């Protein structure tokens, strides 16, 4: 009985620790060479809370820090080192999970909460279960919402089309509908989205 109570307490994150973690993640992500990453971090949390208003703090922190490895140049992995895009994205998720665990430890978060958040981050590209699926859907919706214009500028139409198809396939039916609610900044990109995913 005492062990169960202890584990529940250890998984709790108070307001002060939550804000400390949010601030530290923000400080790291703002250093990303990709200008959309700070917005993507916050926007993924916003989408998560739209899709799943009762999201707990572990899930909220996972949403904020899911791509943290992209903001740590010395530890960032590169797609060219992997045979498939799926392999790359899974390695990216694992790398982000390792980094977020270190950040959480630095912020004084308990072991069980660290393990839970690191697990959520490690699976954010694949989903698997209700909470993970909400996180995955929020991430992909945010890609369409805030990352797509800059990705398109950097990568051009062909790679953007492939990336959109890859992400769109992962979305739930409900989340696919939400893509149609996103207002894209220019006609060329709007047309590319319509051609690619029918939105």
Secondary structure, DSSP 8 states (H G I E B T S, - for coil): -HHHHHHHHHT---HHHHHHHHHHHHHHHTT-SSTTHHHHHHHHHHHHHHH-TT--HHHHHHHHHTTGGGG-TTT---GGGSSSHHHHHHHHHHHHHHHHHHHHHHTT--HHHHHHHHHHHHTTTT--SHHHHHHHHHHHHHIIIIIHHHHHHHHHHHHHHHHHHHHHHHS-HHHHHHHTT---SSHHHHHHHHHHH--
